[in-house]
Amino acid sequence: MPPHSHPVREPQLLVRESSGPPPAPAAVRHRLTVDLAASEGPVLHGANGALYGLSDDGVPGDAVLAPLRITGISQKPEGGAQHPNGDALTVAESFFRNGGGEINVLLQDVYARWPYEDLGIDDYLTRVDGIVREIAARPDRDRFVYVPFNEPDQIWYRLDAADPAEYEAGRDRFLRDWRTVYRRIRALHPRARIAGPNEAAYHARLLTDFLAFARREDVLPQIMTWHELDSSSLRDFQAHHDEYRAIERKSGIAPLTVNIDEYANRRDLSVPGQLVQWVAMFERNKVYAHQAYWDAAGNLSGNVVRMNIPNGGWWFFRWYAGLTGDTVRVTPPEPHTVDTLQGLASLDTDRRQAQVLLGGSTGDADVVVRNIPRAVFGPTVVATVAEAGWSGYEGPHAAPRVLARTKVRVAGDGSVTVPVRGLRRMSAYRIVLTPAGRGTPAPARVPWSASYEAEDAAVTGGRVRTHGTVSDANGYAASGTRNVESLGSPAGRVDVTVTVPDDGGYDLAVLYGNGSGGPATQRLSVDGGAPVTVTYPSTQNGAHGGRKELRVELAAGTHVLTLAAGDGEVTLDRLDLTARTGPPSTVYEATLAEAVGAPSYDYSSSAGAGTGALVLGAGDGAVFDVYAPRDGYFTVVTHASADVALALHGETVTAAPGRPLRLYLAAGNNRVTATAQQAALCALEVSGDGCEDGVLVHGAGTAVLAGGARTVACAHAPGGLRVTGIGGDRAGTARFDVDVPRPGRHLLVVHYAHDDRRDNGHAYNTDIVSRTADVSVGGGAPLRAAFKNTWSRDDFWTLAVPVDLVAGGNTVTFARADGPAPDIARIELGRVVG
């Protein structure tokens, strides 16, 4: 079978007036229509929540939390035994300081077992009392929501029983207990908001009985909750929601806030093309929703890599957070149909922007935007199209690539059509319409690219496995729903035939899984040449995909890339080849950044990025989410009419228009805030690979150790050594003496590893635990930093911590008084302004 290739070229996306002729190459298979005149109400951003999305204060990091404007999360009570972390009060500070909305507290997660131990209502009430008293004593008490019962249709009460008598017995017991617990909560916290009944699935029978009872007994929840945890929900949710609202009306109850506080399957999480289908239907109905928790806590339900790195799913939710104004009606080609093209859209007449998010299908599509208000947009618009692809659960994803920038006249009927060709099923796409001004937008730079499915290659000594399909909804997602596993034998290999258009360098990205329990290797060769070793960091398991990025030199023509077994066992999913046309460079449009204050939007010029300028005055700002593939120095250039101040990692620097700055960025997302007294800011341009020139490096062997800390050899540690035994019973410490040529704000990058776990016996969760360390500089107060589990003791990740250093000698000390700290291989120090 030939390799499955997806060339990506700008001509795939064209923009035309809707009255113009269709493009000649092929008939359009799908039509998605957006009606800007049909408002659905203000954007809610309600579907971006997560169950156990946070595990600790700092996991995930602030830089990936703040941009998403998360409206709600669900966590366990403080000290709850169901999971080893994710305590509501522990994560509250992190969540709230990053703009989070409210926290659902799952009261029954105080118990250790799954299903929960049924020790009787008196035992449960004793536990509820302690939880509620602790929350009610807090000044932010009203930002918590109590969820007394979790999936009572399956646990304790069997409300899903088919036998009427069994159902009625369970129902009556549940309703009594609901009343008892509800009244106890309100007695301790009179203004408490309570959510329920929180079934594992939608049941009209129970909701009808529940609402009638709750209204009669004055124990109505303030928030109605149930779960949608099957692919069929993409088909059935609208009917569930409509039927529920009818039950409310029949019961004489005013519409309650609805929160689908668990949604989606493993096949959906992290996948932009799946997530857009779920989010579209929840946002359309103005309900809140939290993604489910199937694996590890602390990654926003699979959308954050490590602690601070976006994947494709994260960028989709960043786009969702960027919708402003009102949502408007979207008509997909196949409403309420699983795995089809779906979308949501917004119109902001103040900012003069229309945005469309779509995805979930392959093939071609016409996106028809109707009723474009001429008074807002004028006779011509600029259409900007970008793609957020699937990079795996643990695969980094750079800022979404712009595929097209096109200036087009609005048709006489007020419509514009954006033909999108070659849709990828796992990708989401964003279309932005802004008023056109003078000049022509810079053409999108889209290098040649092709993708090759591992299962379509020549496989030796491995096995092709299918998972993540509709019928295997809780299987892990895989590109093409298949990957190649069992490649650990000496004969295991995959030969991938590729064809490239030109001589030169190519970026090779391998979507893979590594559940070997430590770093694993394969041998990469081109056309049978000398192999090079490829080292794959561990992933949660062999199907929990990550992304390994390499570079290869290829001559124009056809080649065979071979990945052969090395140490450990690696699962292969897909290979992506992209022509390397120069150092990576990304333009971040100011009018699409997060606005602070009340800046104005100026679209008088369409030159450059094509999206106009954000006019900043005193008190205004633009916050950019800037991606870095690794820790290091990058070149940052502002495109503006005057100087702006850039704030990054606690440092502020003046940026003159067009003048390059050398700034140190942390691997993953970096929040860069631009301010000015008066300036029209068009864009921020960031380029480079992460230069390490000028970075101070101190390996484990240079540390001054005390207590139980010691240095041991480790083949996988940077530099071959690690410091272990920091903290713990013997109160070990590690001190690094560093000499700094220039004072100022630096990023301290810590290369660390640990594999703490607390197995609670839940087969569907990976109960990893973070470690902390107290980091002190000189004689300053220590800063407590959280270090997420790295999947094995031999996998080293990085954590960047801003610190202030003086010129000359400084000390950086790691300690912990209340437990073990992570092992440390080395530290790096880069001055934020290089």
Summary of the structure (lengths in Angstrom):
residues: 834
radius of gyration: 27.0
end to end distance: 51.2
largest distance: 79.5
contacts: 3092
relative contact order: 0.11
helix: 18%
strand: 42%
